[in-house]
Amino acid sequence: MSRKPPHALVRLAFQVEHHVESWSWRVRRKLRLARPPRILPYRGYGTPGKSVIKARVLEDRKVRPPWRRYTLLGSAIASWKRYMTVEIPHARVVARWGDRTWEGTTDEEGFLELWVEPPAGVRSGWHEVELELVSPSPKGVPRVRAPVLVAGSEAEVGVISDIDDTVIVTHVTNFLKRTWTLFLTEHRTRLPFEGVDAFYEALRQGRTGSAGNPIFYVSSSPWNLYEHLDEFLGLHRIPAGPLLLRDWGLSRTGFAPGGGHGHKLEKIRGLMETLAPLPFLLIGDSGQEDAEHYRTIVNEFPGRIRCVYIRNVWHRPGRERELERIAEEIRAGGSQMLTVDDTVTAARHAASQGWIRWQEVAEVQAHQRQDTEARGLLDALDREPSA
């Protein structure tokens, strides 16, 4: 007989942890032992009628920038600081976008999610919103700029992509390899899947070459890795897009990570509703539950999903049969699912459907070849015996 989760106990534990952390920060602040707050801006998104501004207010742990981390120990310390965050709840933040101003308050985990109506006449593309801390301790806390992606009428299709083992090789199904990847490697020494940068850029440009199709990245990685992942995308020239991650640790609903990857469904539903009636392409991998989640989205938003692309990565025996069944159900739902071994295969299919230009397939193929050579060189260097 199954037992219901102890929601009351979870809520009590969350409240105790929250009050202890808040009390600890206030005490250290009065004793002048706490570092000043910091506003960490996230990439927001929306439409000319409704957009979301996202950020988090944390105690500044002074993580060294990538160019000042030289050793494995330095990388480990930086990762530890990212996870050992001290959130600032109930902080008041002012947002300024053009001639409009709003004020928002962070939640118990320090997150700011402010839904606003953009200034009149806002055009599609990236915009910057200035964020300023009002309380607590605004003195010495610099203003920051939060990017917001507005999807306008020029967009032909939206793209929602997983990150782990879809864009970046993370071995998400192997706990030890994933731990090494997250804690002890830098984005500078990691490579994306071959040709991903050119393929996603082709999807962003769309059929006309100037569509500006919005791209979103949904992952089970924690918000603590936001800067790490954002730096990785920029370094490898993968089109920028809002990163929708998950909160790790104790929350009102339980302890994360745990309970699968259902949070991805919530994020994707939010995107589908905010950007309606824009159609979408969904990209994931075979190692986790991406195909199952995308099947659910196909059924919940009939006619909105043009295609589901699933990258073949290592998976458990029998997974192929499951994917075949899911593909049939997705076709029955009015969409299609393509399982691919490489990025060029997906690009050729997208070109045949009119979602990207045919000339971009050659670009994807060239980038895939270059990335393969680069990966081979790194593997060879790793195999060289030390002097």
C-alpha positions as CSV (number, residue, x, y, z in Angstrom):
1,M,0.0,0.0,0.0
2,S,1.5,3.3,-1.1
3,R,1.9,6.1,1.4
4,K,1.2,9.8,0.7
5,P,4.2,12.1,0.9
6,P,4.5,13.9,4.3
7,H,3.6,17.3,2.9
8,A,3.1,18.8,6.3
9,L,6.5,17.6,7.5
10,V,8.2,18.8,4.3
11,R,6.6,22.3,4.8
12,L,7.7,22.4,8.4
13,A,11.3,21.4,7.5
14,F,11.4,24.0,4.8
15,Q,10.1,26.7,7.1
16,V,12.7,25.8,9.8
17,E,15.5,25.8,7.3
18,H,14.3,29.1,5.8
19,H,14.1,30.8,9.1
20,V,17.4,29.5,10.3
21,E,19.2,30.7,7.2
22,S,17.5,34.1,7.3
23,W,18.3,34.5,11.0
24,S,21.9,33.5,10.3
25,W,22.4,36.0,7.5
26,R,20.8,38.8,9.6
27,V,23.1,38.1,12.5
28,R,26.2,37.9,10.3
29,R,25.1,41.1,8.6
30,K,24.8,42.9,12.0
31,L,28.2,41.6,13.0
32,R,29.6,42.8,9.6
33,L,30.6,39.2,8.8
34,A,28.2,38.8,5.8
35,R,29.1,39.7,2.3
36,P,26.9,42.2,0.5
37,P,24.0,41.0,-1.6
38,R,24.3,40.4,-5.3
39,I,21.7,40.5,-8.0
40,L,22.2,37.6,-10.4
41,P,20.2,38.4,-13.6
42,Y,18.6,35.6,-15.6
43,R,17.4,35.7,-19.2
44,G,13.7,36.5,-19.3
45,Y,11.3,36.0,-22.2
46,G,7.8,36.9,-23.5
47,T,5.9,38.8,-26.1
48,P,5.2,42.5,-26.8
49,G,2.1,42.1,-24.6
50,K,3.6,40.1,-21.6
51,S,7.1,39.3,-20.6
52,V,8.9,38.0,-17.5
53,I,11.9,39.5,-15.8
54,K,14.0,37.0,-13.9
55,A,16.8,37.3,-11.4
56,R,18.0,36.0,-8.0
57,V,19.4,37.9,-5.0
58,L,22.2,36.1,-3.2
59,E,25.0,36.8,-0.8
60,D,28.0,37.5,-3.0
61,R,30.4,34.5,-2.6
62,K,33.0,36.1,-4.9
63,V,33.4,33.2,-7.4
64,R,36.5,33.7,-9.4
65,P,35.9,34.4,-13.1
66,P,36.9,31.6,-15.5
67,W,40.2,33.2,-16.6
68,R,41.4,33.2,-13.0
69,R,40.7,29.6,-12.3
70,Y,43.9,27.6,-13.2
71,T,43.7,24.3,-11.4
72,L,41.3,21.4,-10.7
73,L,41.1,22.6,-7.1
74,G,40.1,26.1,-8.3
75,S,37.3,24.6,-10.4
76,A,36.1,22.5,-7.4
77,I,36.1,25.5,-5.1
78,A,34.2,27.6,-7.7
79,S,31.6,24.8,-8.0
80,W,31.3,24.5,-4.2
81,K,30.7,28.2,-3.9
82,R,27.9,28.0,-6.6
83,Y,26.1,25.4,-4.6
84,M,26.6,26.8,-1.1
85,T,24.5,29.9,-1.8
86,V,22.9,32.1,0.8
87,E,19.6,33.4,-0.7
88,I,18.2,36.8,0.3
89,P,14.4,36.4,0.7
90,H,12.0,39.3,0.5
91,A,14.5,41.6,-1.1
92,R,13.0,44.5,-3.0
93,V,14.2,45.1,-6.5
94,V,13.3,47.9,-9.0
95,A,13.2,47.0,-12.7
96,R,13.4,49.7,-15.4
97,W,12.6,49.0,-19.0
98,G,12.6,52.0,-21.2
99,D,10.2,54.5,-19.7
100,R,8.5,52.0,-17.5
101,T,9.3,51.0,-13.9
102,W,8.2,48.2,-11.6
103,E,9.1,46.8,-8.2
104,G,9.2,43.2,-7.2
105,T,10.1,41.1,-4.2
106,T,12.1,37.9,-4.1
107,D,10.6,34.8,-2.7
108,E,11.9,32.6,0.1
109,E,14.6,31.2,-2.1
110,G,15.8,34.6,-3.4
111,F,14.1,34.3,-6.8
112,L,12.6,37.3,-8.6
113,E,10.0,36.6,-11.2
114,L,8.3,39.8,-12.4
115,W,5.6,39.6,-15.1
116,V,5.2,42.9,-16.8
117,E,3.7,44.6,-19.9
118,P,6.7,45.8,-22.0
119,P,6.9,49.5,-23.1
120,A,4.7,50.4,-26.0
121,G,6.3,49.7,-29.4
122,V,8.8,47.1,-28.2
123,R,10.2,45.1,-31.0
124,S,11.1,41.4,-31.2
125,G,14.6,40.4,-30.1
126,W,16.8,41.0,-27.1
127,H,16.2,43.8,-24.7
128,E,17.9,44.9,-21.4
129,V,16.1,45.7,-18.2
130,E,18.0,47.5,-15.5
131,L,17.7,46.0,-12.0
132,E,18.4,47.9,-8.8
133,L,18.3,46.6,-5.2
134,V,16.2,48.7,-2.9
135,S,16.5,46.6,0.2
136,P,18.2,45.2,2.1
137,S,21.6,47.0,2.1
138,P,21.5,48.7,-1.4
139,K,24.7,50.6,-0.7
140,G,27.5,49.2,-2.7
141,V,25.4,46.8,-4.7
142,P,25.8,47.6,-8.4
143,R,22.9,47.8,-10.8
144,V,22.7,45.0,-13.3
145,R,21.0,44.4,-16.7
146,A,18.7,41.5,-17.2
147,P,18.2,40.3,-20.8
148,V,14.7,39.7,-22.0
149,L,13.9,37.9,-25.3
150,V,10.7,39.2,-26.9
151,A,9.2,36.9,-29.6
152,G,7.4,39.0,-32.2
153,S,5.3,38.2,-35.2
154,E,8.4,37.5,-37.3
155,A,9.0,34.3,-35.5
156,E,8.1,31.2,-37.5
157,V,8.7,28.5,-34.9
158,G,10.1,28.3,-31.4
159,V,12.7,25.8,-30.2
160,I,12.8,24.1,-26.8
161,S,15.9,22.1,-26.2
162,D,17.2,20.0,-23.3
163,I,20.8,20.6,-22.4
164,D,22.3,17.5,-20.7
165,D,23.4,15.0,-23.3
166,T,21.5,17.0,-26.0
167,V,23.7,20.1,-26.3
168,I,26.5,19.1,-23.8
169,V,28.0,15.7,-23.2
170,T,27.3,15.3,-19.5
171,H,26.7,11.5,-19.1
172,V,23.6,12.4,-17.1
173,T,22.7,8.7,-16.7
174,N,26.0,8.0,-15.0
175,F,26.2,9.5,-11.5
176,L,30.0,9.5,-11.1
177,K,30.6,10.9,-14.6
178,R,27.9,13.6,-14.1
179,T,29.4,14.5,-10.7
180,W,32.8,15.0,-12.3
181,T,31.3,17.0,-15.2
182,L,29.4,19.4,-12.9
183,F,32.0,19.9,-10.2
184,L,35.5,19.4,-11.6
185,T,35.4,20.6,-15.2
186,E,35.3,24.0,-16.7
187,H,33.2,25.1,-19.7
188,R,36.5,25.9,-21.4
189,T,37.5,22.2,-21.5
190,R,34.2,20.8,-22.5
191,L,32.8,20.5,-26.0
192,P,29.2,20.4,-27.2
193,F,27.8,17.7,-29.4
194,E,29.2,18.1,-32.9
195,G,27.5,20.7,-35.1
196,V,25.0,21.9,-32.5
197,D,26.1,25.5,-32.8
198,A,25.5,25.7,-36.5
199,F,22.2,23.8,-36.3
200,Y,20.7,25.9,-33.6
201,E,21.8,29.1,-35.4
202,A,20.1,27.8,-38.5
203,L,16.9,27.1,-36.5
204,R,17.1,30.7,-35.0
205,Q,17.4,32.2,-38.5
206,G,14.6,30.0,-39.8
207,R,13.3,29.7,-43.3
208,T,13.9,33.3,-44.3
209,G,17.2,33.7,-42.6
210,S,15.9,36.6,-40.5
211,A,13.1,35.1,-38.5
212,G,14.7,35.4,-35.1
213,N,13.1,32.3,-33.9
214,P,13.4,32.1,-30.0
215,I,15.3,29.2,-28.5
216,F,14.8,28.0,-24.9
217,Y,16.9,25.6,-22.9
218,V,15.2,23.4,-20.3
219,S,17.4,21.3,-18.0
220,S,17.4,19.4,-14.7
221,S,20.6,21.2,-13.8
222,P,20.3,23.5,-10.8
223,W,20.0,27.3,-10.9
224,N,23.4,27.2,-9.2
225,L,25.0,26.3,-12.5
226,Y,23.3,29.1,-14.5
227,E,26.5,31.2,-15.0
228,H,28.5,28.0,-15.9
229,L,26.0,27.0,-18.6
230,D,25.5,30.5,-19.9
231,E,29.3,30.9,-20.3
232,F,29.4,27.5,-22.1
233,L,26.8,28.6,-24.6
234,G,28.6,31.8,-25.3
235,L,32.0,30.3,-25.6
236,H,30.8,27.8,-28.2
237,R,28.7,30.4,-30.0
238,I,25.5,28.4,-29.4
239,P,22.6,30.9,-29.8
240,A,21.7,32.5,-26.5
241,G,18.3,31.7,-25.0
242,P,16.5,31.7,-21.6
243,L,17.8,28.9,-19.4
244,L,15.0,27.3,-17.4
245,L,16.6,25.2,-14.6
246,R,15.5,23.7,-11.3
247,D,16.0,24.6,-7.7
248,W,18.0,22.0,-5.8
249,G,17.5,21.4,-2.1
250,L,14.6,21.5,0.3
251,S,11.4,23.2,-0.9
252,R,7.8,23.3,0.0
253,T,7.1,20.3,-2.3
254,G,10.0,18.1,-1.3
255,F,13.7,17.6,-1.8
256,A,15.2,18.0,-5.2
257,P,16.8,16.4,-7.1
258,G,14.3,13.6,-6.9
259,G,11.0,12.5,-8.3
260,G,12.1,12.4,-11.9
261,H,12.1,15.3,-14.3
262,G,8.5,16.5,-14.2
263,H,9.6,20.1,-13.6
264,K,10.5,20.2,-17.3
265,L,6.9,19.7,-18.2
266,E,5.9,22.7,-16.0
267,K,8.5,24.9,-17.7
268,I,7.5,23.8,-21.2
269,R,3.8,24.3,-20.5
270,G,4.6,27.8,-19.3
271,L,6.4,28.6,-22.6
272,M,3.7,27.1,-24.7
273,E,1.0,29.2,-23.0
274,T,3.0,32.4,-22.9
275,L,4.0,32.2,-26.6
276,A,0.7,30.9,-28.0
277,P,0.0,30.3,-30.8
278,L,3.6,30.0,-31.9
279,P,4.4,26.4,-33.1
280,F,7.5,24.6,-31.6
281,L,10.2,22.1,-32.3
282,L,11.3,20.0,-29.2
283,I,14.8,18.6,-29.0
284,G,16.0,16.1,-26.4
285,D,17.9,12.8,-25.9
286,S,17.2,9.1,-25.5
287,G,18.9,8.8,-22.1
288,Q,16.2,10.2,-19.9
289,E,12.5,11.0,-20.1
290,D,12.5,13.7,-22.8
291,A,10.5,11.6,-25.3
292,E,7.8,10.9,-22.7
293,H,7.5,14.5,-21.7
294,Y,7.4,15.7,-25.3
295,R,4.6,13.1,-26.0
296,T,2.6,14.7,-23.2
297,I,3.1,18.2,-24.7
298,V,2.1,17.0,-28.1
299,N,-1.2,15.7,-26.6
300,E,-1.8,18.8,-24.5
301,F,-1.1,21.3,-27.2
302,P,-2.5,19.7,-30.4
303,G,-1.3,21.2,-33.6
304,R,1.5,23.2,-31.9
305,I,4.4,20.8,-32.1
306,R,5.9,20.5,-35.5
307,C,8.5,17.8,-34.7
308,V,10.3,16.1,-31.8
309,Y,14.0,15.4,-32.3
310,I,15.6,12.8,-30.0
311,R,19.4,12.4,-30.0
312,N,20.6,8.8,-29.6
313,V,22.9,8.6,-26.5
314,W,23.7,5.7,-24.2
315,H,20.6,4.3,-22.7
316,R,19.3,1.2,-21.0
317,P,18.5,-2.0,-22.9
318,G,15.0,-2.0,-24.3
319,R,14.8,1.7,-24.7
320,E,14.7,1.5,-28.5
321,R,11.4,-0.3,-28.3
322,E,10.0,2.3,-25.9
323,L,11.0,5.1,-28.3
324,E,9.4,3.4,-31.2
325,R,6.1,3.2,-29.3
326,I,6.3,6.8,-28.2
327,A,7.1,7.9,-31.8
328,E,3.9,6.1,-33.0
329,E,1.8,7.9,-30.3
330,I,3.3,11.2,-31.3
331,R,2.4,10.6,-34.9
332,A,-1.1,9.7,-33.8
333,G,-1.2,13.0,-32.0
334,G,-0.6,14.9,-35.3
335,S,3.2,15.5,-34.9
336,Q,6.3,13.5,-35.8
337,M,9.3,12.2,-33.9
338,L,12.8,11.7,-35.4
339,T,15.5,9.7,-33.6
340,V,18.9,10.8,-34.8
341,D,22.6,9.8,-34.3
342,D,24.1,13.1,-35.4
343,T,23.2,16.7,-35.9
344,V,23.5,16.7,-39.7
345,T,20.6,14.2,-39.9
346,A,18.4,16.5,-37.9
347,A,19.5,19.5,-40.0
348,R,18.6,17.7,-43.3
349,H,15.2,16.8,-42.0
350,A,14.6,20.3,-40.8
351,A,15.6,21.7,-44.2
352,S,13.2,19.2,-46.0
353,Q,10.4,20.5,-43.8
354,G,11.2,24.2,-44.6
355,W,12.3,25.1,-41.0
356,I,15.8,26.0,-42.1
357,R,17.5,26.9,-45.4
358,W,19.2,24.1,-47.3
359,Q,22.5,26.0,-47.5
360,E,22.7,25.8,-43.7
361,V,23.0,22.0,-43.9
362,A,26.4,22.3,-45.4
363,E,27.4,24.7,-42.6
364,V,26.2,22.2,-40.0
365,Q,28.2,19.5,-41.7
366,A,31.3,21.6,-41.7
367,H,30.9,22.5,-38.0
368,Q,30.3,18.8,-37.2
369,R,33.5,17.8,-38.9
370,Q,35.5,20.6,-37.1
371,D,34.1,19.6,-33.7
372,T,34.9,16.0,-34.3
373,E,38.5,16.8,-35.1
374,A,38.7,19.0,-32.0
375,R,37.3,16.3,-29.8
376,G,39.7,13.8,-31.2
377,L,42.6,16.2,-30.4
378,L,41.5,16.6,-26.8
379,D,41.1,12.9,-26.4
380,A,44.6,12.3,-27.7
381,L,46.0,14.9,-25.3
382,D,44.2,13.2,-22.4
383,R,45.8,9.9,-23.4
384,E,49.3,11.3,-23.5
385,P,51.4,10.2,-20.4
386,S,52.5,13.0,-18.2
387,A,56.2,13.9,-18.2
